Amino acid sequence: MEKVYSSFLHLDLDSVEPSVSGPKRPHDRVSIREMKDDWQSCLNNKVGFKGFGIPKEQQGAVAKFDFQGESAELRHGDVVIAAITSCTNTSNPNVMLGAGLVAKKATELGLKVKPWVKTSLAPGSGVVTKYLQKSGLAEFLDLQGFNLVGYGCTTCIGNSGELHESVGSAIADNDIVAAAVLSGNRNFEGRVHPLTRANYLASPPLVVAYAFAGTVNIDFEKEPIGISETGKEVFLRDIWPTSEEIASIVGSSVLPEMFRSTYEAITKGNKMWNELAAPTGALYAWDSTSTYVHEPPFFKTMSSKPPGVHSVKDAYVLLNFGDSITTDHISPAGNIHKDSPAAKYLAERGVGRRDFNSYGSRRGNDEIMARGTFANIRIVNKFLKGEVGPKTIHIPSGEKLYIFEAAKKYHDEGKDLVILAGAEYGSGSSRDWAAKGPYLQGVKAVIAKSFERIHRSNLVGMGIIPLCFKTGQDQDSLGLTGYEKLSIDLPSNIKEIKPGQDVTVTTDSGKQFPCTLRFDTQVEITYFEHGGILQYVLRQLLES
């Protein structure tokens, strides 16, 4: 019997070529052979996902600085972070050993990574360390600064740590568009490091290659990545391993016993872990003084019966966004900025700046995460008229405040909040806190041109109403400034709410416009009736 498929995919293997992605989104693929031209275009283009808006006369800027007693220079596109960081590709021995071979070949030719490039190695498994050591390649990665820093998420989630102070000052003082190259899978704005506006995802061997080149402004085919000890130009092709070289070293260095011994050790823990004191009992003993784990408020006011439908009345617009606001703009990620509401919260509880740590490490504390929601330093809010950063306008007072502070002020005043957005709201790596955070800030609804599928579902799961402008409409076409108060009337009887029905949004001036209610299934309507999926599940457990 002939098999029937809904669609066919044709892949011409001759079309597959080395690529990176960036400088601001993981789905913006750039062929290596086109990298230099693409970089030049990014400098020229207006600020956006593929643009930095650097004037022509400033594109040749050179930032001179002193690095540990030696003269140094930075230009647009220079690499300051090169990280082989824990992700799916660090579980691939071919690319990890390939990176080691690139380091070996380059080292033997006398090439050196510039000392101000922050290099690191953070594989996802201890097995990687074993086969790098067995192959003898760990030595060459170490020599070039790709030292083992740990196992787990690092640079891709903003845990690279600080750049050297002189490097950071050179970038900030001269408005240099510095670059990071990493083997992670996310490079959205503000995620990798506050000072690297250009962030490219690459395979581990290419991470090492760009570290040697010291810049992303290079055509690997035509330009050398360095000069050998004998004064000869060294090109990428001179240090790139063949498939046969990689296969040979994988065969001799990646052994089954490495996997068995590593994974057996995981179940045994280690001395530090095993000596940790662990509470006992049926209920978790919340520590009111902990800044890492805090009892969340999701169930504190929960009733035994579902609260039913809640409409939105005279809500203020907390944020007025354009297109492509990602979950990395929304969700707390990366280091906690010293001037942020989260930093203030920690300082008030006696936590020193060096111990602020990252949002990821403190995701068990809702107070921190609520303050870190929309805290991305690259977020663009139309209320700020060109200014970039995590602030908004508290409309009744006209004050410009951190977004969390504005949300809290609205909450204290008893006001509902909504968000206006363009297309692809919530795109990117969907995370639970991208929905939990707005919920904790008091957001009742998001009105957008379109939503990323999973994030829309997560909003519903937190009891937030997702609405879509009608086709061809948005804030601008409807003449909305964001300073209006908005009311969303839903049927009071939950049985009258249907997936995808039209609802009317009314402004405080009486203007009305229709939107599509993006409860896409009957189950989602049930979640909304309960106030969210968390409350729904708990009520089901209590009833069983």
Beta strands, then each sheet from edge to edge (+ up, - down):
strand 1: 19-21
strand 2: 29-31
strand 3: 62-67
strand 4: 70-75
strand 5: 79-85
strand 6: 118-122
strand 7: 179-182
strand 8: 198-201
strand 9: 226-227
strand 10: 233-234
strand 11: 312-320
strand 12: 391-394
strand 13: 399-402
strand 14: 417-420
strand 15: 443-448
strand 16: 465-469
strand 17: 486-489
strand 18: 502-507
strand 19: 512-517
sheet 1: 1+ 2-
sheet 2: 3+ 4-
sheet 3: 6+ 5+ 7+ 8+
sheet 4: 9+ 10-
sheet 5: 11+ 14+ 15+ 16+ 19- 18+ 17- 11+
sheet 6: 12+ 13-
end
